[in-house]
């Protein structure tokens, strides 16, 4: 899987980007180097990435501002800051805005490699929707952004098969004659911590089941037609927690 994972490395110290690129390439990742925030943005406009590893202090554009602008280019793109200096305020601002975390230089390479291994494991999504065309279209969109997607259009599929190896469930709230909240309750009985994101095209009709599902720890509800940047942002929020834990684990 590593060979499909593209990492953008950003640092005005070219020796740093080259060293990190060499290490990650040897580990099987695809790396692209940039030596400033504007150059990184340009590379993100012309190619898809799975993660950005950036210095926090750079001339002209710091890592937090780079993250803010990258959110407009590739919504939901995970970003990790690197710092050799005390930058508590910048780091705090970055975390508030969705940065995954910060690593101190010199980097702990084993921790970094463990993080990237975890990154690939948080990209598996199961779409549960009785409209096969919707499953296919949305699945294609997510796969282009690096997600592994399982599509389930049969609402009678057992909950253990729905969960499978998924890290996130995208669950339609109206599955023929089956209420999505009932499916959620079955999932919760077996997998209480599995993140479930609701979708529906029936805002008013499903208002009460949606409220009950949210009270049953569904993460959020998005409405069809889906706004893809909003969906990618929610997915990024869900993925952030386990990824942040990887960065603080020793």
Backbone torsions as a table, in degrees:
resi	resn	phi	psi	omega
1	UNK	NA	-28.5	-175.2
2	UNK	-55.6	-37.4	-175.2
3	UNK	-64.5	-14.6	177.8
4	UNK	-96.5	-2.5	-176.9
5	UNK	-96.7	116.7	-176.1
6	UNK	-104.7	126.2	-175.8
7	UNK	-119.5	126.5	176.0
8	UNK	-95.4	119.5	-178.7
9	UNK	-105.8	124.7	-173.8
10	UNK	-126.5	121.2	178.6
11	UNK	-165.5	138.2	177.6
12	UNK	-74.6	-9.7	173.4
13	UNK	-89.5	103.4	-174.9
14	UNK	-66.3	-27.5	176.5
15	UNK	-66.2	-34.9	179.3
16	UNK	-67.3	-47.1	-179.5
17	UNK	-64.3	-38.3	-179.7
18	UNK	-66.5	-42.6	179.8
19	UNK	-63.0	-47.4	179.7
20	UNK	-64.2	-40.8	178.7
21	UNK	-60.9	-43.7	179.3
22	UNK	-61.8	-44.2	-178.5
23	UNK	-63.9	-47.1	-176.9
24	UNK	-71.5	-33.1	176.5
25	UNK	-64.7	-42.0	176.9
26	UNK	-62.3	-30.1	178.2
27	UNK	-81.3	-2.1	174.8
28	UNK	101.5	5.0	-179.5
29	UNK	-90.7	156.2	173.0
30	UNK	-93.3	125.4	-177.1
31	UNK	-120.3	147.1	173.6
32	UNK	-130.8	134.8	-177.9
33	UNK	-102.2	144.1	171.0
34	UNK	-140.2	148.3	-173.4
35	UNK	-115.4	13.4	174.3
36	UNK	-162.9	163.4	177.1
37	UNK	-60.6	-49.6	179.5
38	UNK	-59.1	-38.3	178.3
39	UNK	-65.7	-39.0	178.2
40	UNK	-62.6	-41.6	178.2
41	UNK	-61.5	-41.8	179.6
42	UNK	-63.4	-41.2	179.2
43	UNK	-66.9	-34.8	179.2
44	UNK	-70.9	-26.2	178.0
45	UNK	-74.4	-22.9	-175.2
46	UNK	-109.9	-3.1	-179.9
47	UNK	-155.6	147.3	179.3
48	UNK	-84.7	141.4	177.7
49	UNK	-128.5	157.8	177.9
50	UNK	-99.6	-20.2	179.2
51	UNK	-164.2	152.3	173.7
52	UNK	-120.2	131.6	176.0
53	UNK	-115.9	111.1	-170.9
54	UNK	-132.7	143.8	170.2
55	UNK	-63.4	146.5	-177.8
56	UNK	-84.2	-32.0	-179.1
57	UNK	-112.2	113.4	177.6
58	UNK	-140.4	150.1	178.5
59	UNK	-60.0	135.4	173.1
60	UNK	86.8	-44.2	-178.6
61	UNK	-148.9	118.7	179.3
62	UNK	-81.5	172.9	-175.1
63	UNK	-65.2	-31.3	-179.8
64	UNK	-71.0	-41.7	176.7
65	UNK	-66.5	-36.7	175.5
66	UNK	-59.5	-43.9	178.8
67	UNK	-60.4	-43.8	-178.7
68	UNK	-59.4	-42.9	-178.7
69	UNK	-76.3	-32.1	176.3
70	UNK	-63.5	-30.8	179.2
71	UNK	-60.9	-27.0	177.5
72	UNK	-80.7	-26.5	-176.7
73	UNK	-88.1	-49.3	178.6
74	UNK	-133.0	85.8	-178.2
75	UNK	-56.1	136.3	176.1
76	UNK	84.5	2.9	-178.5
77	UNK	-70.4	119.4	180.0
78	UNK	-65.0	139.2	179.4
79	UNK	-134.4	134.7	178.0
80	UNK	-118.8	132.6	179.0
81	UNK	-90.5	148.8	171.5
82	UNK	-121.3	142.0	179.7
83	UNK	-147.8	142.0	173.5
84	UNK	-108.8	1.8	-175.6
85	UNK	-130.2	163.8	174.1
86	UNK	-67.2	121.3	-177.8
87	UNK	-145.7	46.8	-173.0
88	UNK	-58.4	-42.3	-176.7
89	UNK	-67.4	-43.1	177.6
90	UNK	-62.5	-43.5	-179.9
91	UNK	-62.8	-45.1	179.7
92	UNK	-59.9	-43.6	179.0
93	UNK	-63.2	-40.5	178.7
94	UNK	-63.6	-44.1	179.0
95	UNK	-62.7	-39.5	177.9
96	UNK	-62.5	-27.9	-177.4
97	UNK	-95.7	2.5	173.9
98	UNK	109.1	2.6	173.4
99	UNK	-59.8	140.8	-177.0
100	UNK	-67.5	-42.8	-179.1
101	UNK	174.4	-173.1	-178.4
102	UNK	-134.3	140.5	177.9
103	UNK	-117.9	139.6	178.7
104	UNK	-86.9	139.7	172.3
105	UNK	-84.2	145.1	-4.6
106	UNK	-67.9	140.7	-173.7
107	UNK	-70.5	145.9	170.0
108	UNK	-82.1	102.4	-172.8
109	UNK	-64.3	-38.1	178.2
110	UNK	-62.4	-41.3	177.7
111	UNK	-63.7	-40.7	179.7
112	UNK	-63.9	-44.7	179.7
113	UNK	-66.2	-37.6	176.5
114	UNK	-64.0	-37.6	177.9
115	UNK	-62.5	-46.9	-178.6
116	UNK	-67.0	-32.2	174.7
117	UNK	-64.5	-40.6	178.0
118	UNK	-67.5	-32.8	179.7
119	UNK	-56.6	-42.8	-179.1
120	UNK	-70.4	-26.3	-177.2
121	UNK	-80.0	-13.7	-178.4
122	UNK	-100.1	18.7	-175.2
123	UNK	-110.7	11.4	-178.3
124	UNK	-95.8	121.7	-177.0
125	UNK	-123.9	138.1	171.2
126	UNK	-108.4	123.9	176.0
127	UNK	-97.2	123.0	178.0
128	UNK	-113.6	106.6	-178.0
129	UNK	-155.3	135.1	-176.9
130	UNK	-77.4	1.6	176.6
131	UNK	-100.8	101.7	-178.3
132	UNK	-58.4	-33.8	-180.0
133	UNK	-65.6	-40.5	177.3
134	UNK	-63.7	-46.0	178.2
135	UNK	-55.8	-45.4	-176.5
136	UNK	-67.6	-46.4	-177.6
137	UNK	-63.8	-48.1	-179.4
138	UNK	-67.1	-39.2	178.0
139	UNK	-59.8	-42.2	178.5
140	UNK	-61.6	-42.2	-179.8
141	UNK	-62.5	-45.8	-178.0
142	UNK	-69.8	-36.5	179.0
143	UNK	-65.3	-34.2	176.5
144	UNK	-64.7	-21.7	179.4
145	UNK	-101.6	17.6	170.6
146	UNK	93.6	2.4	178.9
147	UNK	-84.1	146.9	168.4
148	UNK	-92.9	126.9	-170.4
149	UNK	-122.1	132.3	171.0
150	UNK	-110.0	131.8	-176.8
151	UNK	-112.4	125.0	179.4
152	UNK	-124.8	117.2	179.8
153	UNK	-108.7	-3.6	177.4
154	UNK	-96.4	108.4	-177.0
155	UNK	-67.3	-12.1	179.3
156	UNK	-86.8	2.6	178.8
157	UNK	-60.1	131.5	-179.3
158	UNK	-60.0	148.4	-176.2
159	UNK	-60.5	-32.3	179.6
160	UNK	-68.5	-30.4	176.3
161	UNK	-77.1	-33.1	175.5
162	UNK	-63.9	-45.6	-178.1
163	UNK	-66.6	-52.0	178.6
164	UNK	46.7	-126.5	176.5
165	UNK	-102.4	15.0	-174.4
166	UNK	-67.5	143.2	172.1
167	UNK	-95.2	-21.1	179.4
168	UNK	-144.2	140.0	174.5
169	UNK	-110.1	130.4	173.6
170	UNK	-106.7	108.7	-166.5
171	UNK	-117.0	120.1	174.5
172	UNK	-72.4	143.7	-175.0
173	UNK	-87.8	-8.9	-179.9
174	UNK	-134.0	101.3	-174.0
175	UNK	-113.5	85.0	-173.4
176	UNK	55.3	-115.7	-178.8
177	UNK	-98.7	10.8	-179.0
178	UNK	-106.9	131.5	177.3
179	UNK	-80.0	130.2	179.6
180	UNK	-58.9	-28.4	178.3
181	UNK	-64.8	-34.0	177.6
182	UNK	-66.5	-38.4	176.3
183	UNK	-64.8	-41.8	178.7
184	UNK	-59.8	-43.1	-179.7
185	UNK	-61.7	-39.0	177.5
186	UNK	-66.1	-40.6	177.3
187	UNK	-64.2	-43.1	-178.3
188	UNK	-63.1	-34.3	-179.5
189	UNK	-63.0	-32.4	-178.0
190	UNK	-100.7	-31.6	-174.2
191	UNK	-133.9	75.4	-173.3
192	UNK	-64.5	-21.4	-176.4
193	UNK	-102.3	-3.9	-175.7
194	UNK	-70.6	121.3	-178.8
195	UNK	-66.5	132.1	179.3
196	UNK	-125.7	122.9	177.9
197	UNK	-108.3	124.4	-176.2
198	UNK	-88.3	147.7	171.6
199	UNK	-136.9	149.1	177.0
200	UNK	-161.6	152.7	172.5
201	UNK	-103.3	7.0	-174.6
202	UNK	-122.7	72.6	-174.8
203	UNK	-57.6	-50.4	-176.3
204	UNK	-76.0	-48.7	-176.2
205	UNK	-59.8	-36.1	-175.7
206	UNK	-100.6	15.6	-174.4
207	UNK	-58.7	-45.0	-177.7
208	UNK	-69.7	-49.6	176.3
209	UNK	-58.6	-35.7	178.1
210	UNK	-63.2	-45.5	179.5
211	UNK	-60.7	-41.7	179.1
212	UNK	-66.3	-38.2	179.1
213	UNK	-65.5	-40.4	177.9
214	UNK	-64.8	-35.3	176.3
215	UNK	-70.0	-19.9	178.0
216	UNK	-97.1	28.4	171.6
217	UNK	72.1	23.4	164.4
218	UNK	-65.2	146.2	-172.0
219	UNK	-71.7	-45.8	-178.3
220	UNK	-170.1	173.0	176.0
221	UNK	-128.1	130.4	174.9
222	UNK	-112.8	151.5	-172.6
223	UNK	-113.0	139.4	176.9
224	UNK	-78.2	146.5	-3.2
225	UNK	-68.6	133.7	-174.9
226	UNK	-66.1	140.2	169.8
227	UNK	-91.9	107.4	-170.0
228	UNK	-58.4	-43.8	176.9
229	UNK	-58.1	-35.9	177.3
230	UNK	-66.1	-41.6	177.4
231	UNK	-62.6	-46.2	-179.4
232	UNK	-62.6	-35.7	178.1
233	UNK	-65.8	-42.9	177.9
234	UNK	-63.3	-42.1	178.1
235	UNK	-62.1	-39.4	178.5
236	UNK	-64.1	-39.7	178.6
237	UNK	-62.8	-42.2	-179.6
238	UNK	-65.4	-41.5	-177.9
239	UNK	-71.9	-23.9	-172.3
240	UNK	-61.2	-39.2	-174.5
241	UNK	-60.6	-55.0	179.5
242	UNK	-65.4	-32.7	179.5
243	UNK	-68.5	-39.3	176.8
244	UNK	-63.6	-36.6	177.9
245	UNK	-63.2	-34.3	177.3
246	UNK	-64.6	-34.7	-177.1
247	UNK	-75.9	-25.5	179.7
248	UNK	-95.4	-14.5	179.8
249	UNK	-72.9	139.7	178.0
250	UNK	-118.6	NA	NA
